[in-house]
Amino acid sequence: MEFRETKGIYLQIVDQVRERIVQGDWSAGERIPSIREMAVEVGVNPNTVARSYQALVDRQLIANQRGRGYFVSEDAVARAVTEMKEEFLREEVPKIVRTMWLLGIGPEEIAARLSCDKQNNPEGSSP
C-alpha cells in the first residue's frame, strides 16, 4: 500500500478497510485479517493497524470477538457508505466547485459529461 503524506497512516488503513467492505470484499459477519496479518499486508507496525481497527470498532464498522478476531458488523456497508458520502460532500465537492469556478465550467457542462459517460458506459457509471 502506498501512503499519502497528507493523511495519517492509520486513517488511510481505515479508509482501505471501509472501501473493501463497501466493494463487497468482506461481507457482514465475515472475519477480516488479524492485526498482524493486516500489518504484513500493508507493511506497517501492528500498533498502527491496532489503532485503525479501534477506530473502525468505534465507528461500529467492525467488531472484536475476543479470541476469534475482528468481524464486519451487520450494518457496516450502510454505515460506511454514509460516512464516505459525508466526507466526499464535505472535503471533495468544495474543491471540485472551486476548480469549476476557476475554469469557468458550469453545472450544465458537468451534467452533459455525466450523461454522456453514463450512455457510453452504463454498467461502470454507478457504484
JOHU-V704332 format. One record per run of one state. SS is the DSSP state (H for helix, E for strand, C for the rest). FROM is the first residue (numbers start at 1). TO is the last residue. Records with the same first field share a line. If there is no record, write none. Layout:
SS = FROM-TO ; FROM-TO
//
This chain:
C = 1-8 ; 24-30 ; 32-34 ; 43-45 ; 59-61 ; 66-68 ; 73-75 ; 104-106 ; 121-127
H = 9-23 ; 35-42 ; 46-58 ; 76-103 ; 107-120
E = 31-31 ; 62-65 ; 69-72
//
